[in-house]
Every structure is written in structure tokens, then in C-alpha cells.
Amino acid sequence: MAIKRTITLNFKTSDGKTLPASFDVSDGESTFEVWKKLPGNAAKTEAQFFAEQKGAQGAKGDKGDKGDKGDRGAQGEKGATGGQGAAGAAGAQGASIVSVSVQVKENP
């Protein structure tokens, strides 16, 4: 049975704000659990499950033919040098995260 949880994160910033984030998660079935439900697999073991995940190695393929050498491309023209851009204004100091609290609540 899948377990459902709500995860809540509260980020505290250096300017005193709280930035909450919350999301729901649930544990799903593993690949092995899904495989066991398929017809013919109920009595099989985990070792049999892993053995069925990898097939036999295939035969080595033939070597391919060597490709033709390509022609050399033409030299491109040199582009003009751009002018110096104006300096941007200094940005304000942003707030930084000073702490994070995490809450995990199991849902029925």
C-alpha cells in the first residue's frame, strides 16, 4: 500500500520573510512488485526477476565501410569588433536564506 506524505519547507530569509513551499508525495510500487503481479511471476524470486532483466548477448556486428573524406570548408570572414558596452548599475543586495525547516506529515 502506498504511503502518502505532505512535505512542507519554510525558508527564512535574512530580511525576516518566510517563503513556504509544500507538496504531496506518495511511495509507489517497485518494478519488482509490479512484475510479481504479472501472470506467471507470483511464485518467482527476486533472483529470477533480475535474471530476466538482462537478455543474452547478441552477436558481434560486421565492421562498417570507411567513409569518404569531406572537402575543406572555406575560410569565414572576420567580423567587426563591437564597441564597449555601458556599465550597468549596481544591483541591490538580495536577501539570503538563513534557515530551512522541514516538516513531513503522513496522510491517511
N, C-alpha and C positions, 0 to 999 in steps of 0.2 A: 504494500500500500504506500502510495506517495505521501511524503511529509511536506506540508505546506508551511512556509515561513514568510514573515514580513521583516525586511531588513530596513532599518532607519539609520541614516547617518546625519549627524548635526555638525556642521563645520563652523567653528567660532573664528572670527576674523579679528585682526589687530585693531580695527575701528569699532569693535563691540557688536557687530552684526552676527546673527546666526543664520546660516544657509542650510536648510533642511533638504534631504533627499531620501525618498522612500520607494521601495519596490518589493513586489511579491515574487517569491521563488518557490519551486517545488522540486523534490527529488523524483526523477523518473526511473523507469526500469532500465537495467543494464542490457547490453546487447545479449549477454548470456541468458538473462531472464526471458527476453523476447524469443530467443532461439529455442529455449526449452518448451515454449508453448506451441511451436510448430509441430505438425504431425510427424510422429516417429522419433521425436527428440526427448520426450518426457523422462525416459529412464537413462538417458545418456549422461556421461560425466563431463566435468569441465575440461579434462584432458582431451576427450573426444571432440568437444567444441573447438578447442584450439587447433587440433589436428585437421579439422575440416576448413579452417580459415585459410590455409595455405595449400595451394594446388601443387601438382608435380611440376618440376622444372621443364620448361619447353626446350625444344631442340634449338641448337645454335643456328642463327640465320646466315645466309650467304653474304659475302663481302660485296658491298656496292661498288660500282664503277667510279673511277676518279672523274671529278667534274672538270670542265674546261676552265682555263684561266680567264678571268674577266679583264676587259680593257681598262686602262688607267683613265680616271676621270680628269676633266680639265681643271686647271687652277682657278679658283674663285677670285673675284676682285676684292681688293682691300676696302673695307668700309671706312667711312669718315669717322673721326673721333668726335664723340659727343661733348658738349660743353659741361662745365661743372654745375651741378645742381645746387640750389639754395639749401642751406642748412635748415632742418626742421626745428620747430620749437620743442623745448624740453617738456616731456610729459610729467604729469603729477605722479608722486609716489603712490603706488597702489597698495591696497590693504593686503596683508599676508594672512595665511591660515595659521592660527596659533594652537588649535587643538581640534580633535575629531572624536566624537563619541559615537559608539556603535551599539545599537540595540537589535536583538534578534528575538522575535516573538513567534512561537509555534501556533499555528492556526488549526482549529479543529477540522 
